[in-house]
Amino acid sequence: MKISTVPIPIIQIPLQKNIQLFLKREDLIHPQISGNKYWKLFYNINSYLDQNPGNPVIITFGGAFSNHIAAVAALGKEYQLKTLGIIRGEELQYKWQDNPTLKLAHQNGMDSRFVSREEYRDKDFLTQILEKEFPNALIIPEGGTNERAVEGVQFMLNEETKSFDYLCTAVGTGGTIAGISRFAAENQKVLGFKVVDDQSLYDKVLKLSAKNNFELVEAHDGKYGKITNENIRFINDFKDKFGIQLDPIYTGKMLRKLFEMIEENYFPEGSKILAFHTGGLQGISGANELLKKQNRDLIDIN
Ligand SMILES: Cc1ncc(COP(=O)(O)O)c(C=O)c1O
């Protein structure tokens, strides 16, 4: 993978307050390996390929709508690497064609194995089995989070991002915020918007980042993947007002909570805030299919 030369715009979101909010459009970095996924995979893939494995194979884990699975499959296609996705939910083996993420991953050449939720939980055991079966493979953890991923996140920061007081990102497995925290400038505070109700995340991020310049805020609406009507309204309004598409699982939740915090005067007057748009837009069609079945309002796509 190359250091992307795509210029990443930083766009101001106008507010009626003496606070400046900007969005860094990491989602534009690649049409399918978008946002933080690109950077979390960057050193993982490059160091693996540098070792010249014969028959390179990338194996990773994810749920039915996983942005990370979508990104790894697209990467496999682009760099002609075999990919295998270990997918949570054995029932999906009979209906993966109905799931836009899994269907696209398949079109991009990814093989899939569907495992029960119980088996999926024991990833250490699954990994041991996979290591035996594919001794040359690169096995990347769920969400792509590991030490190399954290190193790759440094490319989301640059001279321009140094002028902000706060750096904000959605948090799933913690690799992205760990990288932002590690590579942030001394005076910057990092805010992570947890979209997973996981109380162990703070310690995990602290271990990966080795810095305590970050704070985690709950933004999950009860559990990972839950899409409330308020969330849908916020995403659609945001698009109407600012012309930027958000996703319902990560960036929509982050910005809704961030707007609430701005409203509640969490940030001192004059603060300059930068939120990272980490992509995840591929998940909208799957989310809309579920919403349609539930007779609910949909997320506007076009
Ligand atoms: C769109 C989006 N935003 C944020 C995140 C959170 O990243 P992390 O799992 O590194 O916390 C993810 C997961 O990779 C994601 O897909």
The ligand as a Tripos MOL2 file, in Angstrom:
@<TRIPOS>MOLECULE
LIG
   16    16     1     0     0
SMALL
NO_CHARGES

@<TRIPOS>ATOM
      1 C1        -16.3180    4.1690   10.1100 C.3       1 LIG1
      2 C2        -15.5200    3.7730   11.2920 C.ar      1 LIG1
      3 N1        -15.2310    4.7020   12.2020 N.ar      1 LIG1
      4 C3        -14.5490    4.4080   13.3260 C.ar      1 LIG1
      5 C4        -14.1070    3.1260   13.5670 C.ar      1 LIG1
      6 C5        -13.4340    2.8370   14.8600 C.3       1 LIG1
      7 O1        -12.1410    2.4210   14.7230 O.3       1 LIG1
      8 P1        -11.4610    1.5210   15.8360 P.3       1 LIG1
      9 O2        -12.0220    0.1310   15.6750 O.co2     1 LIG1
     10 O3        -10.0260    1.5920   15.5060 O.co2     1 LIG1
     11 O4        -11.7990    2.0860   17.1720 O.co2     1 LIG1
     12 C6        -14.3590    2.1220   12.6160 C.ar      1 LIG1
     13 C7        -13.8270    0.7660   12.7580 C.2       1 LIG1
     14 O5        -12.8190    0.5140   12.1330 O.2       1 LIG1
     15 C8        -15.0970    2.4470   11.4560 C.ar      1 LIG1
     16 O6        -15.3930    1.5290   10.5130 O.3       1 LIG1
@<TRIPOS>BOND
     1     1     2 1
     2     2     3 ar
     3     2    15 ar
     4     3     4 ar
     5     4     5 ar
     6     5     6 1
     7     5    12 ar
     8     6     7 1
     9     7     8 1
    10     8     9 2
    11     8    10 1
    12     8    11 1
    13    12    13 1
    14    12    15 ar
    15    13    14 2
    16    15    16 1
@<TRIPOS>SUBSTRUCTURE
     1 LIG1         1 GROUP 0 **** ****
